[in-house]
């Protein structure tokens, strides 16, 4: 089920990329932009396959909103909100229940080109996370403590018009949060997504 969801997200992203035409080579990324992202959260390592408290998760939907500010056309500061959901049947959740991880992202990035129809970028930042958790065989229902972690990512800024762009990306995140009732949830996951970027 989770693999089918990821395949659908990638299929939609590819379709959108083939339907839009690139902007002229002289196009420059906007100095201020708002990005709305949808995609998939894909757990890794013991967060996915482990048998400890809170472990044993599967991929789920991801959503986020970022605001990015650039002063020189290359260096970017970003601040945003994100929410990632993970299936938890293997951790003992009831059918259809999910972990819901919500937090704030703050960091910096670099656009590797100043202008052009396709501008690759990289970013690194910090993040906070609280996880709403249903009751499982090893954890209590409730909300985790506030976790602080980090992320790295890369993507392609695809300019389609003066004010509108697409931004496919992939990010790796690592954050630890205290479980309700004790213990630590070590979350390691990828976020594969596609953003709609509105420039100002």
C-alpha angles and dihedrals in degrees: 000000000000092000090052090052093052091047090052092051091050091047092053091048092052091048092052092048092053094048098054125070122226122252121245117288089251092062114123128204111256119256092230123032140167117212127198112194134192126179146105133306110216118192120219138200119349091351085068105030105018126112099210125108110304094004127121106071138157137209121287142165123299131201133183147163122207134182114206127193126191126183100182105028094256115050113067135192116202137190124182154146126242140181124195127186126203129191111237107186091122089053090056102265120149117260113289096012121126143187109251114205114191128179154128126272124206128172152104135270143185128226105216092211129036096216144000139099091281120038118181117210141183130201142185129191153141128264141190124214140188117185123210106211133191119218114280135178090269106028139051125243112260145078125304124236117267109282125201120204145138143255140199126195148164136199149147125268105214113192111209100166140352094279104020132067141161123231119192111188147162126211136186117214133188123186137150123212131181113250122233105264094019139302132083129272108211106201120195116168149143125237114206112186152146121231130203105217123205113195126207 
